[in-house]
Amino acid sequence: MKVLVTGGAGFIGSHVVDALLREGHKVVVLDNVSSGHEKNVRTGVKVYRMSLSDPKLETIFKKEKIEAVCHLAAKTNMRESLTDPFADIESNIVGLVHLLEVCTKKYKIKKFIFSSTGGALYGDPESVPVKENAPTQPISPYGIGKLAGERYLYYYHKVHALPVVILRYSNVYGPRNERKKHVGAVTVFIQNVLAGKPITINGDGTQTRDFVYVEDLAYANVLALKRAKKDYLVVNVSGSKETSVNEMIRTIEKHAGKKAIVKHAPKIRGEIMRSHLSNAKARKELRWQPKFSINEGIKKTVRYLASIKK
Ligand SMILES: NC(=O)c1ccc[n+]([C@@H]2O[C@H](COP(=O)([O-])OP(=O)(O)OC[C@H]3O[C@@H](n4cnc5c(N)ncnc54)[C@H](O)[C@@H]3O)[C@@H](O)[C@H]2O)c1
């Protein structure tokens, strides 16, 4: 298939591009490189440096004969969304709706894969592991934007017959998570341990996260294109395992071969203490499962960050 990957110069999107190419798909990228880097995109892949709301967006569909879309372009900094909710709305809602208008009214796209979030959507869970039918109660403009995006997709599916797969990611980590404006927490931890710099943990480090390695997630996008039988599907894509921040740091120390210098800062108000998403539905509907354990994923990420440091 000819697939448009929006946000393909970003952390996850660039891995989605690689995974699609490995499966024999043809790929083009749309990215305004506001947080991603063009160097993340494999040589030979056409990159349109353009924003989602650019009126010229539809020329890409016409010229490239796009059949499917993996939509990852978004403002992704949850904390920034608290101070500038309007920028978030512009990319994550206005930009998305513009893209969906083109996908449905001018061109008949065969499948639309949407990168959503588990963490920012479910809020503090009543029980774990959290399933897809759990209440959604986002408490940030970023989370609200993702929920609004999901609602728009339901509308475009119901009214304009767009086949949709919504992937709700847990905490993603791996190579290329060094964005222009904000860097993922696991990446900062590894960079600092490698450089002998202190790392700051909010609270005592017993809070848990459900980590998933980026290549596993990229492959979930490939399977969503290939295997989703339903025309509207929402699945969590997660490691489905709780790991405390302290455990994560011990794994980093093991692979970096250095002790972390840990500083503790006060717990952040509103920060969730536990995160654990069930991935049973993705296993059933997409026959997807994570291949990389935390140990293997961190080993690969440490190697990558050590190699670009030199
Ligand atoms: N990283 C995570 O832990 C995580 C978790 C859940 C969901 N997600 C979602 O996955 C997707 C990818 O996230 P990521 O971590 O790779 O972030 P990222 O910031 O590395 O990638 C987003 C890309 O989109 C581009 N972009 C932003 N606004 C744009 C616009 N208006 N027009 C065109 N391009 C634009 C950026 O330049 C960047 O390359 C996002 O939709 C994000 O919300 C990420």
The ligand as an SDF file (V2000), in Angstrom:
LIG
                    3D

 44 48  0  0  0  0  0  0  0  0999 V2000
    5.8410    9.2450   23.0620 N   0  0  0  0  0  0  0  0  0  0  0  0
    4.8600    8.7230   23.7750 C   0  0  0  0  0  0  0  0  0  0  0  0
    5.1030    8.2060   24.8880 O   0  0  0  0  0  0  0  0  0  0  0  0
    3.4340    8.7320   23.2540 C   0  0  0  0  0  0  0  0  0  0  0  0
    2.4390    8.1340   24.0310 C   0  0  0  0  0  0  0  0  0  0  0  0
    1.1290    8.1330   23.5700 C   0  0  0  0  0  0  0  0  0  0  0  0
    0.8120    8.6880   22.3390 C   0  0  0  0  0  0  0  0  0  0  0  0
    1.7900    9.2720   21.5890 N   0  0  0  0  0  0  0  0  0  0  0  0
    1.3930    9.8560   20.2960 C   0  0  0  0  0  0  0  0  0  0  0  0
    2.2080    9.3040   19.2720 O   0  0  0  0  0  0  0  0  0  0  0  0
    2.3990   10.2770   18.2340 C   0  0  0  0  0  0  0  0  0  0  0  0
    3.8850   10.4570   17.9800 C   0  0  0  0  0  0  0  0  0  0  0  0
    4.5170   10.9420   19.1480 O   0  0  0  0  0  0  0  0  0  0  0  0
    6.0950   11.0650   19.3060 P   0  0  0  0  0  0  0  0  0  0  0  0
    6.4220   10.6700   20.6850 O   0  0  0  0  0  0  0  0  0  0  0  0
    6.7670   10.4040   18.1810 O   0  0  0  0  0  0  0  0  0  0  0  0
    6.2720   12.6550   19.2200 O   0  0  0  0  0  0  0  0  0  0  0  0
    7.2030   13.5510   18.2880 P   0  0  0  0  0  0  0  0  0  0  0  0
    7.0380   14.9530   18.7890 O   0  0  0  0  0  0  0  0  0  0  0  0
    8.5740   12.9900   18.2220 O   0  0  0  0  0  0  0  0  0  0  0  0
    6.5220   13.3930   16.8550 O   0  0  0  0  0  0  0  0  0  0  0  0
    5.4710   14.2020   16.3870 C   0  0  0  0  0  0  0  0  0  0  0  0
    5.8690   14.7150   14.9980 C   0  0  0  0  0  0  0  0  0  0  0  0
    4.7950   15.4860   14.4760 O   0  0  0  0  0  0  0  0  0  0  0  0
    5.3100   16.6910   13.8800 C   0  0  0  0  0  0  0  0  0  0  0  0
    4.2420   17.6910   13.9730 N   0  0  0  0  0  0  0  0  0  0  0  0
    3.7310   18.2670   15.0840 C   0  0  0  0  0  0  0  0  0  0  0  0
    2.7170   19.0860   14.7740 N   0  0  0  0  0  0  0  0  0  0  0  0
    2.5650   19.0160   13.4140 C   0  0  0  0  0  0  0  0  0  0  0  0
    1.6890   19.6330   12.4960 C   0  0  0  0  0  0  0  0  0  0  0  0
    0.7450   20.4930   12.8900 N   0  0  0  0  0  0  0  0  0  0  0  0
    1.8310   19.3550   11.1820 N   0  0  0  0  0  0  0  0  0  0  0  0
    2.7850   18.4900   10.7390 C   0  0  0  0  0  0  0  0  0  0  0  0
    3.6500   17.8680   11.5720 N   0  0  0  0  0  0  0  0  0  0  0  0
    3.5340   18.1280   12.8990 C   0  0  0  0  0  0  0  0  0  0  0  0
    6.5500   17.0200   14.6920 C   0  0  0  0  0  0  0  0  0  0  0  0
    7.5060   17.7990   14.0000 O   0  0  0  0  0  0  0  0  0  0  0  0
    7.0980   15.6300   15.0150 C   0  0  0  0  0  0  0  0  0  0  0  0
    8.0470   15.1890   14.0600 O   0  0  0  0  0  0  0  0  0  0  0  0
    1.7090   11.5450   18.6970 C   0  0  0  0  0  0  0  0  0  0  0  0
    0.4400   11.6280   18.1050 O   0  0  0  0  0  0  0  0  0  0  0  0
    1.6050   11.3490   20.2030 C   0  0  0  0  0  0  0  0  0  0  0  0
    0.5300   12.0820   20.7370 O   0  0  0  0  0  0  0  0  0  0  0  0
    3.0920    9.3200   22.0230 C   0  0  0  0  0  0  0  0  0  0  0  0
  1  2  1  0
  2  3  2  0
  2  4  1  0
  4  5  1  0
  4 44  2  0
  5  6  2  0
  6  7  1  0
  7  8  2  0
  8  9  1  0
  8 44  1  0
  9 10  1  0
  9 42  1  0
 10 11  1  0
 11 12  1  0
 11 40  1  0
 12 13  1  0
 13 14  1  0
 14 15  2  0
 14 16  1  0
 14 17  1  0
 17 18  1  0
 18 19  2  0
 18 20  1  0
 18 21  1  0
 21 22  1  0
 22 23  1  0
 23 24  1  0
 23 38  1  0
 24 25  1  0
 25 26  1  0
 25 36  1  0
 26 27  1  0
 26 35  1  0
 27 28  2  0
 28 29  1  0
 29 30  1  0
 29 35  2  0
 30 31  1  0
 30 32  2  0
 32 33  1  0
 33 34  2  0
 34 35  1  0
 36 37  1  0
 36 38  1  0
 38 39  1  0
 40 41  1  0
 40 42  1  0
 42 43  1  0
M  CHG  2   8   1  16  -1
M  END
$$$$
